[in-house]
């Protein structure tokens, strides 16, 4: 079978991107596969194309609701209507109807949490599953930057489904994480397709600044001058919204904020406006970008320091998918590590919260016959977030308890939290070290993923002489330095407002 003909007929592409053909060939040969392909190389095609050829259903486990929806829309654009995402976006009626007619769908997207619902698992067991796809497979490993407890149970679920042919996909996983993925899914004989994480057309640039005011002025300056479109990443929803408003009010570009606090319809609208060129810049949290099929993004700017090199690489990988030169800029101030550390701590239940919860369980006799009754009121009273509560529930549901073991469970949860926080802090300090390095940034990232720099890339990074001028729009104004006096800066902004010269 000539795969290029299938590719052209069903997807309209003339040729495969790096690693795609090798992964597809391995799957069609019936071999379990682990594929690590760079962000932007079209990992979804690795199960889309085999799905057209294989008999049976393609089951795709995905960690994010927004990513599922993006993939479903992408399928429909290619003319494939037999696709469904089993998630909370469906009403109870829609979900029941889909489950009763599940065999009519070829591609089924589902979260790992929903797969553990007994009724849904039974419905899946009735299907001839041709391919079991684990997207964002690094979520399996506790060493991965985005560990999800429910992902670690996928090996057991795979067994219950009869050990179907399996494809694990990731863009950013160290050797240790890759080994964890293979062991957790119980893949004995596996083909590993591991492409370099390097994207030579993306240049690295770190700009060290004094504080957030300096960052704000630099954002205005950079966005005014750089080729567009682009994405600016923030760790704060409020800051993302403020910057989007400022860029628009100053007449620098058409910008909108995107974050998890927006309703689904608003998020879809913003995505579509960006994809079709009605917006120049998206000011986003990490909720934006996964599954976004836009090839000509010219710049990625990080206002806040990311929590780890893996997520940084994933986010900047959304630039330059057309192969043209693009730039990744990190605005860095000393002390920037404090916010990601705070965010990491907030993702996990504190020792005080855990102590309070187990005291409540004991005092209110919520532990009977080896079972703990967890009420949602406890979540509210204890000030747990949904993510923190999910961790507690996971340990409670998967523990075989006797009266003497209640303290043991408490110790286990506390120990897990301490280990996770240590891993997260180590990741943050690795990111800080990378931002402060005085040696080649590309070489340091490759080293982090156990790769060796084998060829010179030019332009490479600010350490190696990369100049931001090379990424400027053709028709740009000379922007005053962020350090010039306030009058020059205000005169410049007034000039933009009058004639709109910076609009592309």
C-alpha positions in Angstrom: 0.0 0.0 0.0 1.3 3.4 -1.0 0.8 5.5 2.1 1.4 8.8 0.2 -1.7 8.2 -1.9 -3.8 7.6 1.2 -2.3 10.8 2.7 -3.2 12.8 -0.4 -6.6 11.4 -0.9 -7.9 11.8 2.7 -5.8 14.6 4.1 -4.7 16.6 1.1 -1.0 16.5 2.0 1.7 15.6 -0.5 4.3 14.2 2.0 4.7 13.1 5.6 6.4 15.2 8.3 9.3 13.9 10.5 8.5 10.5 12.0 4.9 10.2 10.8 5.5 7.6 8.2 7.7 5.5 10.5 5.0 5.5 13.2 2.1 4.7 10.8 4.1 1.9 9.2 4.8 0.4 12.6 1.1 0.5 13.6 -0.1 -1.0 10.3 2.4 -3.8 10.9 0.6 -4.6 14.1 3.4 -3.5 16.5 2.9 -1.5 19.7 4.7 1.8 19.4 6.0 4.7 21.4 6.4 7.8 19.3 8.2 11.0 20.6 7.7 13.6 17.9 8.3 17.3 18.2 5.3 19.6 18.8 4.1 20.8 15.4 4.9 17.6 13.5 1.3 16.4 13.4 1.2 13.5 15.9 -2.6 13.1 15.4 -2.0 11.9 11.8 -0.3 8.9 13.3 -3.6 7.5 14.4 -5.9 9.3 11.9 -4.4 7.6 8.9 -4.2 4.1 10.3 -7.9 4.5 11.4 -8.9 4.8 7.8 -7.3 1.5 7.0 -7.8 -0.6 10.2 -11.0 -2.5 10.9 -12.5 -1.6 14.3 -12.6 1.5 16.5 -9.8 3.8 17.3 -9.9 4.8 21.0 -7.9 8.0 21.9 -7.2 8.8 25.5 -6.7 12.6 25.8 -6.1 14.7 28.9 -7.8 17.9 28.0 -11.4 18.7 27.0 -10.4 21.5 24.8 -7.8 19.3 23.0 -10.5 16.6 22.4 -12.9 19.2 20.9 -10.1 20.6 18.7 -9.4 17.1 17.4 -13.0 16.4 16.7 -13.4 19.6 14.7 -10.2 18.7 12.8 -11.7 15.3 11.9 -14.9 16.9 10.6 -12.9 19.4 8.5 -11.3 16.4 6.8 -14.9 15.0 6.1 -14.8 12.3 8.8 -18.2 12.4 10.7 -17.8 9.2 12.6 -16.1 10.9 15.5 -17.2 11.5 19.1 -15.6 13.0 22.3 -17.1 11.4 25.4 -16.7 14.2 27.9 -18.6 16.7 30.1 -19.4 18.9 27.1 -22.1 16.3 26.2 -25.4 16.6 28.0 -26.6 13.5 29.8 -29.0 12.8 26.9 -26.3 13.2 24.3 -23.9 10.9 26.2 -26.5 8.2 26.7 -27.4 8.3 23.0 -23.7 8.1 22.0 -23.0 5.2 24.3 -26.0 3.2 22.9 -24.7 3.7 19.4 -20.9 3.6 20.1 -20.2 1.1 17.4 -21.3 3.6 14.8 -18.3 5.8 15.6 -14.8 5.1 14.2 -12.8 7.5 16.4 -13.7 7.8 20.0 -12.0 10.4 22.2 -12.2 9.9 26.0 -10.5 11.2 29.2 -8.8 8.6 31.4 -11.2 9.6 34.3 -14.2 8.7 32.2 -12.7 5.4 31.2 -12.8 4.3 34.8 -16.6 4.6 35.0 -17.7 1.0 35.1 -20.7 1.4 32.7 -18.6 3.2 30.1 -15.8 0.6 30.4 -18.3 -2.2 29.8 -19.6 -0.4 26.6 -16.0 -0.1 25.4 -15.4 -3.8 26.1 -18.1 -4.6 23.6 -16.2 -2.9 20.8 -13.5 -4.4 18.5 -10.8 -1.8 19.4 -8.3 -1.7 16.5 -6.0 0.9 18.2 -5.6 2.1 21.8 -4.0 5.6 21.6 -2.5 7.3 24.6 -2.1 11.0 23.7 0.2 13.1 25.8 1.6 9.9 27.2 4.1 11.7 29.5 1.1 12.2 31.9 1.5 8.5 32.8 4.8 9.0 34.6 5.2 10.6 38.0 8.4 12.0 36.6 6.5 13.7 33.8 5.8 17.4 34.0 2.0 16.9 33.8 1.5 13.7 35.8 -2.2 12.6 36.1 -3.0 9.8 38.6 -5.7 8.4 36.3 -3.2 8.1 33.4 -1.2 5.7 35.6 -4.2 3.3 35.6 -4.3 3.0 31.8 -2.2 -0.2 31.8 -5.0 -2.0 33.8 -7.7 -0.6 31.6 -5.8 -1.8 28.5 -5.8 -5.3 29.9 -9.5 -5.2 30.6 -10.0 -4.2 26.9 -8.0 -7.3 25.8 -4.6 -5.6 25.3 -5.3 -4.0 21.9 -2.7 -2.6 19.6 -1.3 0.5 21.4 0.3 3.7 20.3 1.7 6.1 23.0 2.3 9.6 21.8 4.3 12.5 23.4 6.4 15.5 22.3 8.4 16.0 25.4 9.6 13.1 27.5 13.0 12.3 29.0 14.5 8.8 28.8 13.2 8.2 32.4 9.6 9.2 31.5 9.7 7.1 28.3 10.7 4.0 30.3 7.9 4.7 32.7 5.3 4.9 29.9 6.4 1.5 28.5 6.3 -0.2 31.9 3.0 1.4 33.0 1.2 0.3 29.8 2.9 -3.2 30.1 4.2 -3.0 26.6 6.7 -5.9 26.3 7.8 -5.7 22.7 7.6 -2.1 21.4 8.9 -0.1 18.5 10.3 3.3 19.6 10.2 6.1 17.1 12.1 8.9 18.8 12.8 12.0 16.7 14.9 14.9 17.9 13.0 17.5 20.0 14.9 20.2 18.1 13.0 22.6 15.8 15.9 24.4 14.0 13.6 27.1 12.5 12.7 28.4 16.0 15.2 30.8 17.6 15.6 31.2 21.4 15.9 34.5 23.0 15.9 35.4 26.7 15.5 39.0 27.7 16.4 39.8 31.3 14.4 42.6 32.7 14.0 44.4 36.0 10.3 43.8 36.9 6.8 43.4 35.6 6.6 47.1 34.5 9.6 46.6 32.4 8.0 43.4 31.0 4.8 45.2 30.1 6.7 47.9 28.2 8.7 45.3 26.4 5.6 43.3 25.4 4.2 46.5 23.7 7.6 47.1 22.0 8.1 43.5 20.8 4.5 42.9 19.5 4.6 46.3 17.7 7.8 45.2 15.8 7.6 41.4 15.4 6.1 39.6 12.4 2.7 38.3 13.4 0.6 36.3 14.3 1.9 35.3 17.7 1.0 34.0 21.2 1.9 35.5 24.5 1.8 33.0 27.5 1.0 34.1 31.0 0.5 32.2 34.3 -2.2 34.6 35.3 -5.7 35.0 33.7 -5.9 38.5 35.0 -2.5 39.6 33.5 -3.4 37.9 30.2 -6.7 39.9 30.0 -4.9 43.2 30.9 -2.3 42.8 28.3 -4.8 41.9 25.6 -6.8 45.0 26.4 -3.6 47.1 26.4 -2.4 45.9 23.0 -5.8 46.6 21.5 -6.4 49.9 23.2 -2.9 51.2 22.0 -3.7 50.2 18.5 -0.7 47.9 18.3 -2.7 44.8 17.1 -5.9 42.9 17.4 -5.6 40.8 20.5 -7.8 38.7 22.8 -7.2 36.8 26.0 -7.8 33.0 26.2 -7.9 31.0 29.4 -9.8 28.3 31.2 -12.2 30.7 32.9 -14.0 31.5 29.6 -17.1 29.6 28.5 -16.7 27.0 25.8 -18.4 29.0 23.0 -16.1 32.0 23.7 -13.1 29.9 23.6 -14.1 28.3 20.3 -14.8 31.7 18.8 -11.4 33.1 19.8 -9.7 30.0 18.4 -11.5 30.4 15.1 -10.8 34.1 14.9 -7.1 33.4 15.5 -6.9 30.5 13.0 -8.6 32.6 10.2 -6.4 35.7 10.8 -9.0 38.0 12.4 -6.8 38.2 15.5 -3.1 38.9 15.4 -2.2 37.9 19.0 -3.6 35.7 21.7 -2.7 36.4 25.3 -3.1 33.0 26.8 -2.6 30.7 29.7 -1.4 27.2 29.1 -5.0 26.3 28.3 -4.4 27.5 24.7 -2.6 25.9 21.9 -3.0 22.2 22.1 -4.6 20.9 18.9 -4.6 24.4 17.3 -3.8 23.9 13.6 -2.2 27.2 12.6 1.0 26.8 10.7 2.2 30.5 10.4 2.6 31.5 14.0 5.7 33.7 14.0 6.5 34.3 17.6 5.8 32.9 21.1 6.5 35.2 24.1 6.5 34.0 27.7 5.7 36.8 30.1 5.9 34.5 33.1 8.5 31.8 33.5 7.1 28.3 32.7 7.1 25.6 35.4 9.4 23.3 33.4 11.4 22.9 30.2 9.0 20.3 28.9 6.0 22.6 28.8 8.1 25.5 27.6 9.2 23.4 24.6 5.7 22.2 24.0 4.3 25.8 24.0 7.1 27.3 21.7 6.6 24.4 19.4 3.3 26.0 18.3 5.4 28.5 16.3 6.8 28.0 12.8 4.9 24.8 11.8 5.3 25.9 8.2 9.0 25.7 8.5 9.7 29.4 8.2 11.8 31.3 10.8 10.1 32.0 14.1 11.2 33.3 17.5 10.6 32.1 21.1 11.2 34.9 23.6 11.3 34.5 27.4 11.0 37.7 29.4 12.9 36.9 32.6 13.4 38.8 35.9 15.4 37.5 38.9 12.9 35.9 41.3 10.6 34.8 38.6 10.7 31.3 40.1 8.5 32.3 43.0 5.2 32.4 41.1 5.6 28.9 39.5 6.6 27.5 43.0 3.4 29.0 44.4 1.4 27.5 41.6 3.0 24.1 42.1 2.2 24.2 45.8 -1.4 25.2 45.0 -1.9 22.2 42.7 -1.3 19.8 45.7 -3.2 19.5 49.0 -1.2 20.9 51.8 -0.2 18.8 54.9 -2.5 21.0 57.0 -5.5 20.2 54.7 -4.7 16.5 54.8 -4.4 16.5 58.6 -7.7 18.3 58.8 -9.4 15.9 56.5 -8.3 12.7 58.4 -9.3 14.3 61.7 -12.8 14.9 60.2 -12.9 11.3 58.9 -12.1 10.0 62.4 -14.2 12.5 64.4 -17.3 12.0 62.2 -16.8 8.2 61.9 -16.6 8.4 58.1 -14.4 5.3 58.0 -16.5 2.0 58.3 -15.8 -1.5 57.1 -12.7 -0.5 55.3 -14.4 2.2 53.4 -14.2 6.0 53.6 -17.2 8.1 52.8 -16.0 11.3 51.1 -18.6 14.0 50.8 -18.2 17.0 48.5 -19.0 19.2 51.6 -15.6 18.1 52.9 -14.0 19.5 49.8 -15.6 22.9 50.3 -15.0 23.0 54.1 -11.3 22.0 53.7 -10.7 24.5 50.9 -9.6 21.8 48.4 -9.5 22.7 44.7 -10.8 20.2 42.2 -7.3 19.0 41.3 -6.4 18.6 45.0 -9.6 16.7 45.7 -9.1 14.4 42.8 -5.7 13.4 44.3 -7.4 12.6 47.6 -10.2 10.7 46.0 -7.7 8.6 43.9 -5.8 7.5 47.0 -9.0 6.7 48.9 -10.6 4.7 46.1 -7.5 2.7 45.4 -6.6 1.8 48.9 -7.4 -1.5 50.6 -8.0 -0.3 54.2 -8.3 -1.8 57.6 -8.8 0.1 60.8 -5.1 0.2 61.6 -4.2 1.5 58.1 -6.0 4.9 58.2 -2.9 6.6 59.5 -0.9 4.7 56.9 -3.1 6.1 54.1 -2.6 9.6 55.6 1.2 9.1 55.6 1.1 7.8 52.0 -0.8 10.8 50.7 1.5 13.2 52.6 4.6 11.4 51.2 3.2 11.5 47.6 2.6 15.3 47.9 6.1 15.9 49.2 7.7 13.8 46.4 5.5 15.6 43.7 6.5 19.0 45.1 10.2 18.1 45.1 9.9 17.0 41.4 8.0 20.2 40.5 10.5 22.4 42.3 13.4 20.6 40.6 11.8 21.3 37.2 11.3 24.9 38.0 15.0 25.3 39.0 16.0 23.6 35.8 14.0 26.2 33.9 15.6 29.0 35.9 19.1 27.6 35.3 18.3 27.5 31.6 17.1 31.1 31.6 20.3 32.2 33.4 22.8 30.2 31.4 25.6 31.8 29.4 26.1 28.9 27.0 24.0 27.8 24.0 20.4 27.5 24.9 19.6 25.0 22.2 22.5 22.8 23.3 21.3 22.9 26.9 17.7 21.9 26.0 19.0 19.0 23.9 21.2 17.9 26.8 18.1 17.9 29.1 16.5 15.4 26.8 19.7 13.3 26.5 20.3 14.5 23.0 23.6 15.8 21.6 23.8 18.8 19.3 25.0 17.3 16.0 24.7 20.3 13.7 25.0 24.0 13.9 21.8 26.1 13.6 22.0 29.7 12.5 20.3 31.8 13.9 20.3 29.8 17.1 19.8 31.8 20.3 20.8 35.1 21.9 23.9 33.5 23.4 25.0 32.5 19.9 24.3 35.9 18.4 20.7 35.8 17.3 19.3 39.3 16.7 15.6 40.2 17.2 15.8 42.5 14.2 15.7 39.4 11.9 12.2 38.7 13.1 10.7 42.1 12.6 7.8 42.9 10.3 8.8 44.7 7.1 6.7 47.8 7.9 7.5 48.6 11.5 8.3 51.7 13.4 11.4 52.3 15.5 10.1 51.7 18.9 11.6 53.7 21.8 13.5 51.6 24.2 11.6 50.5 27.3 14.2 52.4 29.3 13.7 55.8 27.5 11.8 58.6 29.3 8.1 58.5 29.6 7.5 61.4 27.1 9.2 59.6 24.2 7.2 56.4 24.9 3.9 58.3 25.1 4.7 60.2 21.9 5.3 56.9 20.2 2.1 55.4 21.4 0.2 58.5 20.3 1.7 58.2 16.8 0.4 54.6 16.6 -3.1 55.7 17.7 -3.2 58.5 15.1 -2.1 56.6 12.0 -2.2 52.9 12.9 1.1 52.3 11.0 1.8 49.2 12.9 -1.3 47.3 11.8 -0.5 44.6 9.4 
